[in-house]
Amino acid sequence: MSAEVTDTVATPGTSVAASTTGAAAGAHRTSTGLSNEKLAMWIFLGSECLLFGGLVSSYLLLRRNVGDGPGPHDIFDIPFTSVSSFVLLMSSMTMVLALSAIQRGDLRANRVWLCATALLGSTFVAGQVYEFTAFYREGLGYTTSVFSSAFYTLTGFHGVHVTVGIVMLLSLVVLSLRGRLGQERSEAVEIVGLYWHFVDIVWIIIFTIVYLIP
Amino acid sequence: MAISDQRMLELPAATNGQRPLGVFRRPTATTGWRSWFTTIDHKKIGILYGATALVFFALGGLEGLIIRAQLATPDNTLVDADTYNRIFTMHGTTMIFLVVMPLMAAFANYFLPLMIGARDVAFPRLNGFSYWVFLAGGLFLYSSFLLGGAPDGAWTGYPPNAGLTFSPGHGIDFWILGLQITGIASLVSSINLIVTVLNMRAPGMSLMRMPVFVWMQLVTQFLLLFAIPVITVALFLLMFDRFFDANFFNVEMGADPLLWQHLFWIFGHPEVYILILPAMGIVSEILPVFSRKPLFGYPFIVFSGIAIGFMGWGVWAHHMFVSGIGPVAVAAFALSTMFIAVPTGVKVLNWLATMWKGKIELRVPMLFAIAFVAQFVIGGLSGVTHSISPHNTQQHDTYYIVAHFHYVLFGGAMFGVFGGFYYWWPKVFGRHLNEGWGKLHFWTMVIGFNLTFGPMHILGLQGMPRRIYTYAEGMGWDFWNLAATVGAFLLGASFLVFVWNIVASRNNPPAGADPWDARTIEWSVPSPPPPYNFAVEPTVTHLDDFWHQKYTENEFGHLVRRDTGEEVHSLDEHGAPVADEAHPSADGVDEHDIHLPSPSYWPLVTAVALPLIAYGLIYTYWLVGLGALLVLVALYGWATEPPVDPEADHADHGPEPHEPAAEHDPAREPVAVGVEEDEE
């Protein structure tokens, strides 16, 4: 009880820690009962829905304009993409395991599962890079046709989102290694998990619309 | 404990005229001009937003005057066609993205926390970030004037005209990237404000006890939240077309330029409500206060605002009736456009009923509010005429459209904003704006406005197209164009009167906490409010809670004054708290027990990096890497910096740390939380 105590935040929930520990202490109060940070992530994901909604609609409108280049089903390797989709979906499971670990205070297991999630995510991104390279070799450049621009933009935006998620996961691992991610801050893992699951769900939609529907 | 008790005794209250702004600063940032760069106080950020937007308003106004000067006479040669295109593009872009939106953000930042009984917004540093990003985007956009020409594709930026083939210069690039940057500001700010309103209301402040202004801002922020990503997609597609030779709007490759129009207007129509709903909120605050009556039909106003928010997403294609979208789409969107007039009309009728039989005081804020209602009705009715599609085909892209949206956005939104300035000025700066200069400002503005934009209805119906840089003699347009130009310069003069009023009012006597005898709780705190807003977190029991603290009914049902506004919260006549037996809660607030988040450099640093990336995209890619690196460093610096500086020692009163407030007096500090396990 010395200098740390002055970290007290009178403004409700200006830090992740204040909300999580505050909820535990019963002294912290928000009008909805959700912490500010978690609510903000939910709201942000609402906004992201419209971002991907716009991109998916644009793709749907433009996908038939293949010009002289290869069309979607000339080049898609469905088995390969199915495997990388499966890898991404499995990362949602390891994410849940990471959250469960930190909630029961097993910090080591938390780090292991966070790393596993990041690794699975990286595998997915690597698969996407491989896929893009293969498509390019088969004659589908970014500027080849209207379809190619729309395809690379939509899937590329998703890939960037996964990459950002990986950076967040690894940041959590570093925080944990430095002892700054204890059980009481499990909500930080939960919030990153919200983002991660969202990105996975978006991929299910993209995979279905772009790859599976003829 | 002993230390705390002792400190409580030795601490002076926030004294009148002395804003204790220096108390909570990190050592790196002192008071004075430097503190504005690191501030995360929502009130200072609100003032920054307002001041910056007024500067852009002057710039956008100058551009408007150039337009009107060019069109004053037929075959005028003041500016050439190319310059004219750049000027009207920047006029529209500035007024929408750099004036009205940030002005609404200014009011939202300053008053949302005060109106819901909070000490700050949910994420104070993100709030600072939003402002700096907005400023960075605005300056970036305006730097195009110096770097080879401003954008010239109109504020709607339709491709293929805005594509590389027809706009080969960098102007459109600046436009795209500038709007992307300001879009980040709006998105971050909307998340922040939504969380603030949903999560940080004072005890008892249920949703249906929130002031209408808070409600309208909440709806607006949701509209922003969902509209900004759509324009982001559109701008990205256009950007990829221009920068990386993508084919999204390349007609030769079979692309469909209608895609841009759909995406743009799915953003663009909610944007219209983003601009007008906060002004409706401001007016809904002003009208009851100066009619000495509660707002008529509060739930109707709230729900019609929400209805507008939903229906605003279903009318976008009425901007595209002549784009060939087919008769079914035209019929559907014509109907939805007619329907959206219903909730708007509900609001207008409620405002009229609020004034009906009220004891109307024609002070300056009230004048602006009444002008808002009148002019908004004119603009709204000409809007309904657009829904009749044959009529729409006739008036599409004529000055009739220009007249319509200026009546809504200037006669509506900007009049609401100026009403808000006069209404809340004493709260923000502690002094009234002068009534006399204010009335001069109002009358020159109202006459100038109607003289400028009223005749454009006639010009439009006579067939004068918009966005033409000159017109031939003998079209029958000469007289009304000249009249509009005279009106525009009168409008310019009215803004100068406003600026002069600010200067002339700087030494007015202190206005006190509650100069208008107002209804909502922001008037219960001193003017200007202390950094922590509320010494004690308020508990709310009514809609218009402050009014109910001041007034009650006697046994005959007559209104009886219980307390003056000052007495309710034990403020002296200048709005400073005084100790008082009857009001022990207000005696000498211990500021040390109120821990506000500390100022930070990181929001500013992160914001500076964004235009670096944008310049890099246009000129040289290594600058992109530099900017991205700076963003990364700043974000990590930000994330690892505690919200409240552990080193902050409240230097004015001695450096020793003290006990958390909750331990010695939980009632005094209901939201304080001990978080010793938080930071290592």
Interface residues (C-beta under 8 A of the other chain):
Chain A: M1 S2 A3 E4 V5 T6 D7 T8 V9 A10 T11 P12 G13 T14 S15 A17 A18 T21 G22 A25 A27 H28 R29 T30 S31 T32 L34 N36 L39 A40 I43 F44 G46 S47 E48 L50 L51 G53 G54 L55 S58 L61 L62 N65 G67 Y142 T143 S145 V146 S148 S149 A150 T153 S171 R178 G179 R180 G182 E184 R185
Chain B: A118 R119 D120 A122 F123 P124 L187 S190 I191 N192 I194 V195 L198 N199 M200 R201 M205 L225 F226 A227 I228 P229 V230 T232 V233 A234 F236 L237 F240 D241 F244 D245 A246 N247 F248 N250 M253 G254 A255 D256 L259 L263 I266 Y532 D593 I594 H595 L596 P597 Y636 A639 P642 P643 V644 P646 A648 P657 H658 E659 P660 A661 A662 E669 P670 V671 A672 V673 G674 V675 E676 E677 D678 E679 E680
